[in-house]
Amino acid sequence: MSLTIQKAVKKLQTDVLVVGGGTAGFVAAIAAARNGARVTLVEQRDHLGGTHSGGMVMMIRSMRHMRAPRSAEHKKVMITQYESSFDDEQLVFSIAQEYLDRMLEIGSAWGSKGQATARQLFDPEIAKWVIEQMVVEAGVDVWFYSQTTDLLLSNGSVNGAIIENLQERIEIAAKVTIDATGDGNVCAAAGAGFEMGDPEAGLCQPMTLYFVMGGVALDRTLAYIKGHPDEFNHEYAETILRLRQEGKPITVLPFKAKIREAVERDEYPIPYGLEKVNPETLTYMARPMFRNGSFRYDLISHNMDMAYNVDATDRHALTRATIGMRDVAVRMAAFYRKYVPGYEDAYLVHTAQSVGVRDSRRIVGDYTLTKDDVLSGRHFEDGIGRYGSVVDVHDKDGKQSLLLAEVGGSGWFHIPYRSLLPRGIRNLLVAGRCISADYVAQGCTRSQAACMMTGQATGTAAALAIKAGVEPRAVEIAALQRVLMQQNQII
Ligand SMILES: Cc1cc2nc3c(=O)[nH]c(=O)nc-3n(C[C@H](O)[C@H](O)[C@H](O)COP(=O)(O)OP(=O)(O)OC[C@H]3O[C@@H](n4cnc5c(N)ncnc54)[C@H](O)[C@@H]3O)c2cc1C
């Protein structure tokens, strides 16, 4: 007797098919629906928001221009200050701000309505609910537990996709398809070119499985930081204590002396894919979580580089890395309990619902955004929005610390519409971290606010293309920019 369930084949039609309901995908779906299209959103998991919510990456970086630190020591201070900083020019608004305002209204994000901080903290659990409400209100047809497994392709045109779940195999014919899978799965299946990893060795940035620890007495941890000027510089210690007293977000950096001690005793978990750990360069941050209108200084989320040299599009490699990262999370909790003051009675509450992938495929589009475009703050005729977050590239082999570079020129660059059009493929758009950008430029455009912005641009362009009866590549740029500006985006 077969264990497989007989799958009925269904055929459906839609205007816009969005594959992937993550950071970019949910915004793409809302934008397309609000601009008059019938929209189907297919998500393989059981929630929307992707890495933003299920991945527990609970900071939107950045709806503003972000200043880069002046020095390695200054970086420590800046990292914690970004989260409460309204200082620099805000560049991203529209659906991203509207979503954030709904989170702010119900005490599920820190800050004040109508604006965002340079690193906007929010509650990733409530985010799932708010996103679902917004998507359903926009009239989007959502399919959870369903994976896109094949495409309806003819002569270089994507005409929809096949989605499968346990009961059904469904052919969804679509006028325009948007790849918001993070990994560029649809584009790759359609035959679009892609790049992966750094230009030298093709290595991707490290991955992370966020984990949360409860029962932390953080004030004792902060007292330790203040009492150890040899380990934590004075300005950083003073800043973090002041922010704590003001009830503002804070970032706690690695306890290097403790790590050195644990490494010597073989009690510090070595990240997956590395042979040893370098306490001087490791990237690791811990933050109190924001719940019901205030920071919970006993509930700490941890973000560390945990798995190196993994190809996220290879399911076997990703499985091994996931097992490796959960092992690191459990052993990190033990390290914290034993070595870090304030954590003695702390426990692992949970690891994130999904692993955090910083980069994988970067789809080759009609234009590839470059490091130089980003760092010089280049403006484009076909810009779909301004962006000015710092470039954040994590070291691919654990030997150097993370690079934070500032966008120059006027403090922002345009993301060109052409970088959302997979080269040589028709009726397909790409949004999110896999848009057409080189390795360093992707270190900027992978940030959540940029993903939301490219999501909004693709959803809007798809709806406009359908209205005009043209394929997305032929959308009139001025019309697209006009609609985006009417919807409160700055171009
Ligand atoms: C550890 C870590 C820390 C980060 N820190 C920050 C930060 O502090 N601030 C910041 O702004 N950014 C940060 N980023 C970057 C940012 O969070 C991500 O780049 C961004 O959220 C990716 O958005 P996306 O829409 O491209 O992909 P995702 O949000 O991952 O969404 C992709 C969705 O597609 C679905 N999917 C994939 N394939 C299929 C398929 N075949 N069928 C159906 N569904 C499918 C997935 O399940 C997922 O829900 C961080 C990233 C990581 C990994």
Ligand as a Chemical Component Dictionary entry (heavy atoms), coordinates in Angstrom:
data_LIG
# 
_chem_comp.id                   LIG 
_chem_comp.type                 NON-POLYMER 
_chem_comp.pdbx_formal_charge   0 
_chem_comp.three_letter_code    LIG 
# 
loop_
_chem_comp_atom.comp_id 
_chem_comp_atom.atom_id 
_chem_comp_atom.alt_atom_id 
_chem_comp_atom.type_symbol 
_chem_comp_atom.charge 
_chem_comp_atom.model_Cartn_x 
_chem_comp_atom.model_Cartn_y 
_chem_comp_atom.model_Cartn_z 
_chem_comp_atom.pdbx_ordinal 
LIG C1  C1  C 0 20.775 36.500 11.161 1  
LIG C2  C2  C 0 20.342 37.661 10.348 2  
LIG C3  C3  C 0 20.376 38.921 10.912 3  
LIG C4  C4  C 0 19.928 40.004 10.170 4  
LIG N1  N1  N 0 19.900 41.236 10.760 5  
LIG C5  C5  C 0 19.213 42.221 10.152 6  
LIG C6  C6  C 0 18.910 43.419 10.843 7  
LIG O1  O1  O 0 19.297 43.609 11.988 8  
LIG N2  N2  N 0 18.139 44.334 10.202 9  
LIG C7  C7  C 0 17.710 44.151 8.912  10 
LIG O2  O2  O 0 17.012 45.011 8.378  11 
LIG N3  N3  N 0 18.018 43.051 8.224  12 
LIG C8  C8  C 0 18.718 42.066 8.824  13 
LIG N4  N4  N 0 18.953 40.902 8.152  14 
LIG C9  C9  C 0 18.551 40.788 6.735  15 
LIG C10 C10 C 0 17.063 40.597 6.515  16 
LIG O3  O3  O 0 16.393 40.168 7.676  17 
LIG C11 C11 C 0 16.788 39.609 5.381  18 
LIG O4  O4  O 0 17.695 39.782 4.317  19 
LIG C12 C12 C 0 15.375 39.797 4.844  20 
LIG O5  O5  O 0 14.442 39.636 5.904  21 
LIG C13 C13 C 0 15.090 38.824 3.715  22 
LIG O6  O6  O 0 13.803 39.085 3.195  23 
LIG P1  P1  P 0 13.266 38.262 1.943  24 
LIG O7  O7  O 0 11.861 38.661 1.735  25 
LIG O8  O8  O 0 14.216 38.367 0.805  26 
LIG O9  O9  O 0 13.320 36.728 2.425  27 
LIG P2  P2  P 0 12.520 36.050 3.615  28 
LIG O10 O10 O 0 12.004 37.035 4.590  29 
LIG O11 O11 O 0 13.402 34.974 4.125  30 
LIG O12 O12 O 0 11.240 35.423 2.884  31 
LIG C14 C14 C 0 11.321 34.385 1.935  32 
LIG C15 C15 C 0 10.043 33.552 2.067  33 
LIG O13 O13 O 0 9.879  32.703 0.936  34 
LIG C16 C16 C 0 9.390  31.444 1.370  35 
LIG N5  N5  N 0 9.724  30.481 0.304  36 
LIG C17 C17 C 0 10.961 30.167 -0.166 37 
LIG N6  N6  N 0 10.881 29.285 -1.181 38 
LIG C18 C18 C 0 9.543  29.036 -1.365 39 
LIG C19 C19 C 0 8.799  28.215 -2.286 40 
LIG N7  N7  N 0 9.407  27.495 -3.233 41 
LIG N8  N8  N 0 7.446  28.201 -2.180 42 
LIG C20 C20 C 0 6.806  28.939 -1.229 43 
LIG N9  N9  N 0 7.464  29.725 -0.333 44 
LIG C21 C21 C 0 8.808  29.786 -0.424 45 
LIG C22 C22 C 0 10.109 31.246 2.694  46 
LIG O14 O14 O 0 9.475  30.282 3.503  47 
LIG C23 C23 C 0 10.075 32.649 3.294  48 
LIG O15 O15 O 0 8.925  32.871 4.080  49 
LIG C24 C24 C 0 19.461 39.816 8.844  50 
LIG C25 C25 C 0 19.453 38.548 8.270  51 
LIG C26 C26 C 0 19.885 37.473 9.011  52 
LIG C27 C27 C 0 19.832 36.117 8.398  53 
# 
loop_
_chem_comp_bond.comp_id 
_chem_comp_bond.atom_id_1 
_chem_comp_bond.atom_id_2 
_chem_comp_bond.value_order 
_chem_comp_bond.pdbx_ordinal 
LIG C1  C2  SING 1  
LIG C2  C3  SING 2  
LIG C2  C26 DOUB 3  
LIG C3  C4  DOUB 4  
LIG C4  N1  SING 5  
LIG C4  C24 SING 6  
LIG N1  C5  DOUB 7  
LIG C5  C6  SING 8  
LIG C5  C8  SING 9  
LIG C6  O1  DOUB 10 
LIG C6  N2  SING 11 
LIG N2  C7  SING 12 
LIG C7  O2  DOUB 13 
LIG C7  N3  SING 14 
LIG N3  C8  DOUB 15 
LIG C8  N4  SING 16 
LIG N4  C9  SING 17 
LIG N4  C24 SING 18 
LIG C9  C10 SING 19 
LIG C10 O3  SING 20 
LIG C10 C11 SING 21 
LIG C11 O4  SING 22 
LIG C11 C12 SING 23 
LIG C12 O5  SING 24 
LIG C12 C13 SING 25 
LIG C13 O6  SING 26 
LIG O6  P1  SING 27 
LIG P1  O7  DOUB 28 
LIG P1  O8  SING 29 
LIG P1  O9  SING 30 
LIG O9  P2  SING 31 
LIG P2  O10 DOUB 32 
LIG P2  O11 SING 33 
LIG P2  O12 SING 34 
LIG O12 C14 SING 35 
LIG C14 C15 SING 36 
LIG C15 O13 SING 37 
LIG C15 C23 SING 38 
LIG O13 C16 SING 39 
LIG C16 N5  SING 40 
LIG C16 C22 SING 41 
LIG N5  C17 SING 42 
LIG N5  C21 SING 43 
LIG C17 N6  DOUB 44 
LIG N6  C18 SING 45 
LIG C18 C19 SING 46 
LIG C18 C21 DOUB 47 
LIG C19 N7  SING 48 
LIG C19 N8  DOUB 49 
LIG N8  C20 SING 50 
LIG C20 N9  DOUB 51 
LIG N9  C21 SING 52 
LIG C22 O14 SING 53 
LIG C22 C23 SING 54 
LIG C23 O15 SING 55 
LIG C24 C25 DOUB 56 
LIG C25 C26 SING 57 
LIG C26 C27 SING 58 
# 
